[in-house]
């Protein structure tokens, strides 16, 4: 994100004053941003029509469509929103930020400290500037979400959408299969055919041409997060999760260094590769044990 975009995002979140923003972008730009902000805040009023809100944010998400749409809606109030979007697009750059995971898990921390763990061959995108007003992202593939409490959090995909306030859940969306697993709190799921609410320990799926809601198995959390945890502790955790002996030289100071990342507790080889790669370590695998080789 460019410095101007970062400062604007902080201003939108109330962490930077108008005067500080003027020092970065100038007086005229701040006045334009204030007009845009007033329009955005008015959209949050309960009496505002939901359809208009959705149309406005759709324009913000797709600035290239604004000019074409504004010609059609010149006499409608939404034309004001279109012109405001053009201003914001000129000064900020409203392109979405995309994260893609290829052959390993990837964890992304969102501006509100919510966490997204992308599974292999998956991606998601969202607008960093608009996120302060509408916590929405687009998902392709599979991901685990740990959502901080706050305003509505929405995950959109080709096959359906998921809405929550603060919870943890996993979305599987691939090859016509749409499955949502709820690990805490409650989740609302919407598809073209139906909608429903699931609670902790339940999942919602469309695998057999009709939506099913049923209980998950006891072992529902296939994701483990580590934040600067000593490598030797992580290896001990892997040993416990997979019931396998992991041997390493615990006198080597390397194993005191911190590991930050996310592993899949259903896949031993993938988890070992994720943990070993940052330290350039290799290992040998037998039926009974894992031997971490010195580097």
C-alpha positions in Angstrom: 0.0 0.0 0.0 1.3 3.5 -0.9 2.0 5.8 2.0 -0.9 8.1 1.0 -3.2 5.1 1.0 -2.0 4.0 4.4 -2.5 7.4 6.0 -6.0 7.7 4.4 -6.9 4.2 5.8 -5.7 5.4 9.3 -7.8 8.6 8.9 -10.9 6.6 8.0 -10.3 4.5 11.1 -10.1 7.7 13.2 -6.4 7.2 14.1 -5.1 10.2 12.1 -6.4 13.8 12.3 -7.5 16.0 9.4 -4.4 18.1 10.0 -2.1 15.1 9.8 -3.9 14.0 6.6 -3.5 17.5 5.1 0.2 17.2 5.5 0.2 14.2 3.3 -2.3 14.9 0.6 -3.1 18.7 0.8 -6.2 20.7 1.9 -8.3 20.2 -1.2 -8.0 16.5 -1.1 -9.0 16.3 2.5 -12.1 18.3 1.8 -13.0 15.9 -1.0 -12.4 12.9 1.3 -14.6 14.5 4.0 -17.5 14.8 1.5 -17.0 11.1 0.6 -16.9 10.1 4.3 -20.1 12.0 5.0 -21.8 10.1 2.2 -20.5 6.8 3.5 -21.6 7.5 7.0 -25.1 8.5 5.9 -25.3 5.1 4.2 -24.9 3.5 7.6 -28.2 5.0 8.8 -30.9 2.4 9.5 -33.4 4.1 7.3 -31.2 3.9 4.2 -32.4 1.4 1.7 -30.2 -1.7 1.7 -30.3 -2.0 -2.1 -28.9 1.5 -2.4 -26.1 0.7 0.1 -25.2 -2.4 -1.9 -25.2 -0.5 -5.1 -23.0 2.2 -3.7 -20.4 -0.3 -2.4 -20.5 -2.2 -5.6 -19.5 1.0 -7.4 -16.7 1.5 -4.9 -15.5 -2.0 -5.5 -15.6 -1.6 -9.2 -14.5 1.9 -10.1 -14.1 1.1 -13.8 -17.9 0.7 -14.0 -18.6 4.0 -12.4 -18.4 6.2 -15.5 -20.7 4.0 -17.5 -23.2 3.7 -14.7 -23.2 7.4 -13.9 -24.4 8.2 -17.4 -27.5 6.1 -16.9 -28.3 7.4 -13.4 -27.7 11.1 -13.8 -31.0 12.0 -12.3 -30.8 9.5 -9.4 -29.3 10.2 -6.0 -26.8 7.4 -6.6 -25.1 9.5 -9.3 -23.7 11.6 -6.4 -22.1 8.4 -5.1 -20.7 7.7 -8.6 -19.0 11.1 -8.8 -17.6 10.7 -5.3 -16.2 7.3 -6.3 -14.4 8.9 -9.3 -12.8 11.4 -6.9 -11.7 8.7 -4.5 -10.5 6.5 -7.4 -8.3 9.4 -8.6 -6.7 10.0 -5.3 -6.4 6.6 -3.6 -6.6 3.8 -6.1 -9.4 1.4 -5.2 -8.0 -1.7 -6.7 -8.5 -4.8 -4.5 -5.6 -6.5 -2.7 -5.4 -10.2 -3.5 -3.6 -12.9 -1.6 -2.9 -16.3 -3.2 -1.7 -19.6 -1.6 -0.1 -22.1 -4.0 1.2 -25.3 -2.3 1.1 -24.4 1.4 -1.1 -22.7 4.0 -0.9 -18.9 4.2 -2.1 -16.8 7.0 -3.2 -13.1 6.5 -4.0 -10.7 9.3 -6.7 -8.2 8.3 -6.8 -4.5 9.5 -9.2 -5.4 12.3 -6.9 -8.3 13.5 -9.2 -10.9 12.0 -7.2 -13.8 10.5 -7.6 -15.6 7.2 -5.7 -18.9 6.7 -5.7 -19.8 3.0 -5.4 -23.4 2.1 -3.4 -24.5 -0.9 -4.5 -23.3 -4.3 -6.9 -20.7 -2.9 -7.1 -16.9 -2.9 -9.1 -14.0 -1.6 -9.3 -10.3 -2.3 -10.6 -7.3 -0.4 -10.5 -3.5 -0.5 -8.2 -2.2 2.2 -9.7 1.3 2.2 -13.4 0.2 2.3 -12.8 -2.5 4.9 -13.2 0.1 7.7 -16.8 0.5 6.6 -17.7 -2.9 5.2 -15.9 -6.0 6.2 -16.3 -8.0 3.0 -13.9 -10.2 1.0 -14.2 -12.4 -2.1 -12.9 -16.0 -1.8 -11.9 -18.6 -4.4 -11.1 -22.0 -2.9 -10.8 -22.9 0.8 -10.0 -20.9 3.9 -10.3 -20.8 7.7 -11.5 -17.5 9.3 -11.0 -16.3 12.8 -13.1 -13.1 12.9 -12.8 -10.3 15.5 -16.0 -9.0 16.9 -17.5 -5.9 15.3 -19.7 -5.1 12.3 -20.9 -7.7 9.9 -18.1 -9.8 8.3 -19.0 -11.2 4.9 -17.2 -13.8 2.8 -18.5 -13.9 -0.8 -17.9 -16.8 -3.2 -19.2 -17.9 -6.6 -21.5 -20.5 -4.9 -22.7 -18.6 -1.8 -21.9 -16.2 1.0 -21.3 -16.3 4.7 -22.1 -13.6 7.2 -21.0 -13.4 10.8 -20.3 -10.8 13.6 -17.4 -12.6 15.3 -16.6 -16.3 15.2 -14.3 -18.9 13.6 -15.4 -20.9 10.5 -14.0 -22.7 7.4 -15.3 -22.2 3.9 -14.7 -24.9 1.2 -15.6 -23.7 -2.3 -14.4 -25.7 -5.3 -15.8 -27.5 -8.3 -19.4 -26.9 -7.5 -19.0 -27.9 -3.8 -19.8 -25.3 -1.2 -19.3 -26.3 2.5 -19.2 -24.1 5.6 -18.0 -25.4 9.0 -18.7 -23.4 12.2 -16.1 -23.8 15.0 -17.5 -21.0 17.3 -20.4 -18.6 17.5 -23.0 -18.7 14.7 -22.8 -18.3 11.0 -25.4 -17.3 8.4 -25.0 -19.0 5.0 -26.7 -17.8 1.8 -26.8 -19.6 -1.6 -29.0 -19.2 -4.7 -31.2 -22.0 -3.5 -31.6 -21.3 0.2 -30.2 -19.8 3.4 -29.7 -21.0 6.9 -27.9 -20.4 10.3 -25.5 -22.9 11.7 -24.0 -23.0 15.2 -20.7 -24.3 16.7 -20.1 -27.9 15.7 -22.4 -27.8 12.6 -21.7 -27.6 8.9 -23.7 -26.5 5.9 -23.2 -28.1 2.5 -24.7 -28.5 -1.0 -22.9 -31.8 -2.0 -26.0 -33.8 -2.8 -28.1 -31.2 -4.7 -29.8 -30.0 -1.5 -28.4 -28.1 1.4 -27.6 -30.2 4.5 -26.9 -29.1 8.0 -25.4 -31.7 10.3 -23.1 -32.2 13.2 -19.3 -32.1 12.7 -17.1 -34.8 14.1 -15.3 -34.1 17.4 -12.1 -33.2 15.6 -13.2 -30.1 13.7 -10.2 -27.8 13.9 -7.6 -28.8 11.3 -5.8 -25.5 11.7 -3.1 -24.7 14.3 -1.8 -21.1 14.7 1.6 -20.2 16.1 2.9 -16.7 16.9 6.6 -16.5 17.6 6.6 -19.8 19.4 10.0 -21.5 20.0 10.7 -24.1 17.3 11.2 -26.9 19.8 7.8 -26.2 21.3 6.2 -26.3 17.8 7.9 -29.6 17.1 6.6 -31.0 20.4 3.1 -29.9 19.4 3.5 -31.6 16.1 4.6 -34.8 17.9 1.5 -34.7 20.1 -0.9 -33.9 17.2 0.3 -36.7 14.9 1.3 -39.2 17.7 4.8 -39.6 16.3 8.3 -39.2 17.8 10.2 -36.2 16.5 13.9 -36.2 17.3 16.2 -33.2 17.2 19.2 -31.7 18.9 17.6 -29.6 21.6 21.0 -28.2 22.6 21.2 -26.4 19.3 20.1 -22.7 19.8 18.3 -22.7 16.5 15.5 -24.6 18.1 15.0 -21.7 20.6 14.1 -19.4 17.7 10.5 -18.4 17.2 8.2 -19.8 14.6 5.1 -17.9 13.3 2.7 -19.6 10.9 -0.2 -21.9 10.5 -0.2 -25.7 10.0 -2.8 -28.2 8.9 -3.2 -30.7 11.7 -4.6 -33.3 9.2 -1.4 -33.3 7.0 1.9 -34.3 8.6 4.1 -33.8 5.5 2.6 -30.4 4.7 3.0 -29.3 8.4 6.6 -30.4 8.5 7.5 -28.5 5.4 5.8 -25.4 6.6 7.7 -25.5 9.9 11.1 -26.6 8.6 11.3 -24.3 5.5 12.0 -20.9 7.4 14.9 -22.6 9.2 16.3 -24.3 6.1 16.0 -27.7 7.9 15.5 -31.1 6.4 14.2 -34.3 8.0 14.1 -38.1 7.5 10.8 -39.9 8.0 10.4 -43.5 9.2 7.3 -45.4 10.3 7.9 -44.6 14.0 9.7 -41.3 14.0 10.8 -38.1 12.3 14.5 -37.2 12.5 15.4 -33.5 12.1 18.7 -33.2 10.3 21.3 -30.6 11.3 21.7 -27.8 8.7 
